[in-house]
């Protein structure tokens, strides 16, 4: 691999400021770019969607430690910049970005593309507000082999640094379509022959009673108050994960993971 | 209900200091007491294990808002103390204890008692270090109807404030036995006819292939490095949750929840 350029050391440069500004949603929306931090997420975007990477920044230390990322970046002809620890810290919101960060283009997945691929398992997030929950649900959907994750316009921004980090790279493994209006999206899923299942603690049908063989989408709502009445009414079934002990509920990420794994078990036998 | 005593307002009192000291593990171990904070956890200990509660502290505001907790405490003849917001804040590690906290005796569940009750589903945590993970696994085990959670001596203290909080009350719903030596515990489980299943990303058997009907215990290891070789060797099977997509793994709490729900599905039909 060629030696990286002269290290960037000026923490007050315009470049550093413009990267740092990506921690703000308004700047991400205006520029169509976002920041990916840490070895796991950076490795996964370089490996799975190198076409998204605009600039890859890494410290000399990280260049040595994560040689496979540097090699993959070189193979994909990416712009790699060596930076000082200070510059990387100034670019990032994270206390410890571990030597690596990448400015990436916002992925352009669309609902049309997702539906054109005849999906069998989808997840639709609506009013999910906690970054860690949203990221963990995307990771669980990826692990269970879901075809895509759909995110409503009233949810947390999945390109926020905390969400990106908590997906552990899954953001780059499957299409994540954002900014969707919930009700119109549910209507389109149903038109496409996809059963729409609301996952809600107030559900009347228990998870083990649902036939998860046919194509379906799980709709997951807000952490505290679940799904809105109108959204539940639009779904084919409102499904509850059974609680066998005395716990009041599962948290959103746990319930979502149980649901998508039940789907995978039914569809993959 | 009788009006609470004169409110405690001195944040420098010995009582406040001794409650605050319970945030330290050494003090919890020496005194055999720990602090339960927030409406959900306090409600659950008062409801399910009032005999553990030594003193219940609440603000005038919380006494009004959580009348059902006050009534249950009165019915159980607990010592209830009204405190100022400042006193409650000084007692607690939490930025927002939401007006309620209880000093409780450490639950005294033992492995003997657990085994005497012919358990069908157990979880054994070893080297689990993250408080949120430990708490979430206990909550998931409760939800799936597990008979008890066993915690090795090399794990996070489940009576630490962050763990207590993240169990969302489940700590008081099922026996949680702590301080167990891992290898001797696995040996005792096997002697008792309980199959011991290691859950590990390096497992050779996939979760859907395992017969989860008979009594069994799931052994969950460290977040980062899983289970030690010697522990895996002692188990009947080393089981992996299948990853159908491109995700590298599930996190500990998600994997544990998928496993215990698979167990519940198999045992409860």
Interface residues (C-beta under 8 A of the other chain):
Chain A: X40 X48 X136 X139 X140 X141 X142 X143 X144 X145 X146 X168 X169 X170 X173 X174 X208 X241 X242 X243 X244 X245 X246 X247 X248 X249 X250 X251 X253 X254 X257 X258 X261 X262 X264 X265 X268
Chain B: X40 X48 X136 X139 X140 X141 X142 X143 X144 X145 X146 X168 X169 X170 X173 X174 X208 X241 X242 X243 X244 X245 X246 X247 X248 X249 X250 X251 X253 X254 X257 X258 X261 X262 X264 X265 X268
